[in-house]
Amino acid sequence: MLDRRARGGIDRIKRKLRLKLRGWANYFKKAVPISWVQDLDSWIRRRVRQLLWKQWKKPANRYRELKLRWNKAPNVEKFAYSSNRYWHIVTCRPLQTGLSNNVLESEGWYSLEKALRTASGT
């Protein structure tokens, strides 16, 4: 579902991920330890950052998109031209700050922890 190529576009991936996480949370809400949920949630967020970074493709787009999400971004132009691989680069500080958990949530990305909270009614 979180294929690097994002077939069908990012919005389709968002919808499918939201449905899958909500269904999974409703089914397993009492059987899953919170530490496991947090680990899986961080992996999903890393994968989402990778998808977005890959979708932006060109350094000019990466620079523009990071500046949109992080107004006080220092030296993002150097970072946008980095040749690191997608999975590695999403662990770097500028990308994690520019695409923080709050930013991802405001853009409509759903987290497993949020799905479990809504499934349990707390």
FENLIN-V187352 format. One record per helix or strand of 3 or more residues. SS is the DSSP state (@ for helix, = for strand). FROM is the first residue (numbers start at 1). TO is the last residue. If there is no record, write none. Layout:
BEGIN
SS_FROM_TO + SS_FROM_TO
END
This chain:
BEGIN
@_10_28 + @_34_56 + @_59_69 + @_76_80 + @_86_89 + @_93_98 + @_101_106 + @_112_120
END
